[in-house]
Amino acid sequence: MDKKTALLTLLENSFWIDDPTKLKVIDQIDTLTEEQIDELGKFLVAERDYMIEHEDEVLAKSQKILEIISQAVVDNQTTDQVQ
């Protein structure tokens, strides 16, 4: 796999880079220098490694956040129905 393909794969799976930024990078990938590709690749590999190493913790915290959001939605719907 060449570096650009690897970068695109890592970019697609990134949690820290938002979708509009991902699209900008994808649009400009052919204009990036080898050094820019290497640096972005190193960052994305570090992100991937962190997520793998801390997977259980990240999943538990994500689940907790989703529960809080779900409860807030339920509470908001209940409040709307009372009004």
N, C-alpha and C positions, 0 to 999 in steps of 0.2 A: 504494500500500500504506500503510495507516495505521500509526502507531507501535506499537500493540500487536501487530499481525500481524508487523511487522518484528522486534520484540523476541522473539516466539515462535520465529521462524525462526532468529534468531541464537542463542537459548537452546538450541534443539534440537541445534545444531551445535557447541556449546561443549565443549571438552575439559577446561577448568579447573573447571567447575561439575559436581558429582556429580549423579547421577540423582535421589536423594531431594530435593535442594535445587531442582533443576529442577521437580520435581512440585509442591513447595510454592509456587514462584513462579507456576507455571501456575494452581494453585488460587486464588491470591490476586491474579491480574493485574487483575481488575476493581476491586480496592480500592486499587491503587497510584495515587499522585498522578502528575500529568504530570511533575513534577520527578524522582520516583523512576524513572519509565519512561525519562526522558532519561538519567539517570545510569547506570542499568543498561545501557541501549542503548549509551552511549559506551564503557563497559567492554567489552562484547561486541564492538563494532566494533574496538576496539583489539586484542582477542584475535584476531579474524579477520584483521586486517591483519598482525599479527605472524606468524601461521601462514602466510599467503600469502607474506610477505617471506622467511621462513626455512624454506619448505617442504622444500627439499632436505636441509637440516641436520636438521630434525625427523624426516623420513622415515629418514634414515641412522641417526640415534641410536635411533629406534624399532625399526628392523630389528636393530640390534646388541643391544638389550635382549631382543627376541624370541629371538634366537639363543642368548643366555646362558640364558634361561629354558628353552628347548627342550633345551639341553645338560644343564642341571640335572635336568630331568625324566628324560632318558635315563640320566644317571648314577645317579639315585635308583632307577630301575627295575632297573638292573644290580645295584646294591647289594642291593636287595630279593630279587632272584633268587639271589644268592650265599648269602644268609642262609637 
